Amino acid sequence: MTIAVIGTGRMGSGFVRELVSRGADVVIGARDAAKAEALASELGAKVRVADVASAVQAADVVLVALPYGAIAGALQGLKGLAGKVVVDISNPITDDFQGLLLGTTTSAAEEIQAALPGARVVKAFNTIFSQLLPASAREGKSVQVFVAADDAAAKSQVQEVARTLGFEPVDAGPLRNSRFLEPVGGMNIHFGFFLGWGPSTAPAWVRA
Ligand SMILES: NC(=O)c1ccc[n+]([C@@H]2O[C@H](COP(=O)([O-])OP(=O)(O)OC[C@H]3O[C@@H](n4cnc5c(N)ncnc54)[C@H](OP(=O)(O)O)[C@@H]3O)[C@@H](O)[C@H]2O)c1
């Protein structure tokens, strides 16, 4: 499975580092080639660098690590998108991190799916802080990744990516359940940053 990671920020670079360390076939797609090259050279020859369109074209699974507002614009109209698994990890939060830009009757993931009709959008990882991407930050702990999608095969591929990274994937139902997952991501930000729990915080669903 070839995984494209779009974006080289906190989440993008974290995914690239962890996936490469597990021997995954990774291509970095970025608007700033210099940032992508710098990340790749830090990691050695196993990771390729491309523009966003070529990275999407090359991949089976596209992990999109861009701000919510940039995602549709960055991917819309790309030829390689048809049938592609696109993972939306975004939390569509306001600039002050205190609120959500949308919700209740829709979600970032549903809006992205509507903007990219040929793609198979999967919601995942929005409740995982970048600081928790390194397996070393989770030693001895099982950390859940909630995965919501309408396409069963796409969901299963993303669950496999989560497992590869050492997370516990949890089937969170259809894509429209992103309406519930995104507020959970917002609450996690409150626990992590405004309520003092710190960035190793992550939500878990338990059967008592
Ligand atoms: N940080 C977290 O702990 C966390 C946790 C869960 C979910 N998320 C979600 O993950 C996503 C990425 O967050 P982050 O913290 O990694 O952000 P970040 O560190 O600010 O990185 C954002 C990345 O997006 C790129 N970008 C911004 N606008 C773009 C555009 N119009 N076209 C192409 N690339 C663009 C930036 O490229 P340049 O470097 O060229 O500006 C950068 O590589 C967000 O949707 C966020 O809600 C973040």
Ligand as a Chemical Component Dictionary entry (heavy atoms), coordinates in Angstrom:
data_LIG
# 
_chem_comp.id                   LIG 
_chem_comp.type                 NON-POLYMER 
_chem_comp.pdbx_formal_charge   0 
_chem_comp.three_letter_code    LIG 
# 
loop_
_chem_comp_atom.comp_id 
_chem_comp_atom.atom_id 
_chem_comp_atom.alt_atom_id 
_chem_comp_atom.type_symbol 
_chem_comp_atom.charge 
_chem_comp_atom.model_Cartn_x 
_chem_comp_atom.model_Cartn_y 
_chem_comp_atom.model_Cartn_z 
_chem_comp_atom.pdbx_ordinal 
LIG N1  N1  N 0  -1.799 19.421 15.417 1  
LIG C1  C1  C 0  -2.546 18.477 15.979 2  
LIG O1  O1  O 0  -2.245 17.993 17.097 3  
LIG C2  C2  C 0  -3.777 17.957 15.264 4  
LIG C3  C3  C 0  -4.503 16.913 15.866 5  
LIG C4  C4  C 0  -5.589 16.347 15.196 6  
LIG C5  C5  C 0  -5.965 16.855 13.958 7  
LIG N2  N2  N 1  -5.259 17.894 13.426 8  
LIG C6  C6  C 0  -5.651 18.381 12.098 9  
LIG O2  O2  O 0  -4.583 18.089 11.209 10 
LIG C7  C7  C 0  -4.528 19.076 10.174 11 
LIG C8  C8  C 0  -3.105 19.619 10.093 12 
LIG O3  O3  O 0  -2.802 20.236 11.330 13 
LIG P1  P1  P 0  -1.291 20.581 11.722 14 
LIG O4  O4  O 0  -1.325 20.893 13.176 15 
LIG O5  O5  O -1 -0.369 19.584 11.189 16 
LIG O6  O6  O 0  -1.103 21.956 10.923 17 
LIG P2  P2  P 0  0.248  22.728 10.615 18 
LIG O7  O7  O 0  1.354  22.261 11.468 19 
LIG O8  O8  O 0  -0.131 24.179 10.633 20 
LIG O9  O9  O 0  0.572  22.299 9.096  21 
LIG C9  C9  C 0  -0.331 22.623 8.081  22 
LIG C10 C10 C 0  0.206  22.113 6.753  23 
LIG O10 O10 O 0  -0.765 22.450 5.769  24 
LIG C11 C11 C 0  -0.097 23.085 4.674  25 
LIG N3  N3  N 0  -1.030 23.998 4.015  26 
LIG C12 C12 C 0  -1.710 25.027 4.577  27 
LIG N4  N4  N 0  -2.501 25.603 3.665  28 
LIG C13 C13 C 0  -2.305 24.927 2.487  29 
LIG C14 C14 C 0  -2.821 25.049 1.174  30 
LIG N5  N5  N 0  -3.731 26.017 0.854  31 
LIG N6  N6  N 0  -2.380 24.181 0.218  32 
LIG C15 C15 C 0  -1.463 23.237 0.511  33 
LIG N7  N7  N 0  -0.925 23.068 1.760  34 
LIG C16 C16 C 0  -1.352 23.907 2.719  35 
LIG C17 C17 C 0  1.082  23.797 5.308  36 
LIG O11 O11 O 0  2.033  24.045 4.300  37 
LIG P3  P3  P 0  3.154  25.202 4.435  38 
LIG O12 O12 O 0  4.181  24.635 5.358  39 
LIG O13 O13 O 0  3.621  25.397 3.044  40 
LIG O14 O14 O 0  2.462  26.399 5.018  41 
LIG C18 C18 C 0  1.527  22.731 6.324  42 
LIG O15 O15 O 0  2.316  21.736 5.693  43 
LIG C19 C19 C 0  -5.582 20.135 10.523 44 
LIG O16 O16 O 0  -6.744 19.886 9.768  45 
LIG C20 C20 C 0  -5.863 19.889 12.003 46 
LIG O17 O17 O 0  -7.183 20.236 12.391 47 
LIG C21 C21 C 0  -4.178 18.467 14.031 48 
# 
loop_
_chem_comp_bond.comp_id 
_chem_comp_bond.atom_id_1 
_chem_comp_bond.atom_id_2 
_chem_comp_bond.value_order 
_chem_comp_bond.pdbx_ordinal 
LIG N1  C1  SING 1  
LIG C1  O1  DOUB 2  
LIG C1  C2  SING 3  
LIG C2  C3  SING 4  
LIG C2  C21 DOUB 5  
LIG C3  C4  DOUB 6  
LIG C4  C5  SING 7  
LIG C5  N2  DOUB 8  
LIG N2  C6  SING 9  
LIG N2  C21 SING 10 
LIG C6  O2  SING 11 
LIG C6  C20 SING 12 
LIG O2  C7  SING 13 
LIG C7  C8  SING 14 
LIG C7  C19 SING 15 
LIG C8  O3  SING 16 
LIG O3  P1  SING 17 
LIG P1  O4  DOUB 18 
LIG P1  O5  SING 19 
LIG P1  O6  SING 20 
LIG O6  P2  SING 21 
LIG P2  O7  DOUB 22 
LIG P2  O8  SING 23 
LIG P2  O9  SING 24 
LIG O9  C9  SING 25 
LIG C9  C10 SING 26 
LIG C10 O10 SING 27 
LIG C10 C18 SING 28 
LIG O10 C11 SING 29 
LIG C11 N3  SING 30 
LIG C11 C17 SING 31 
LIG N3  C12 SING 32 
LIG N3  C16 SING 33 
LIG C12 N4  DOUB 34 
LIG N4  C13 SING 35 
LIG C13 C14 SING 36 
LIG C13 C16 DOUB 37 
LIG C14 N5  SING 38 
LIG C14 N6  DOUB 39 
LIG N6  C15 SING 40 
LIG C15 N7  DOUB 41 
LIG N7  C16 SING 42 
LIG C17 O11 SING 43 
LIG C17 C18 SING 44 
LIG O11 P3  SING 45 
LIG P3  O12 DOUB 46 
LIG P3  O13 SING 47 
LIG P3  O14 SING 48 
LIG C18 O15 SING 49 
LIG C19 O16 SING 50 
LIG C19 C20 SING 51 
LIG C20 O17 SING 52 
# 
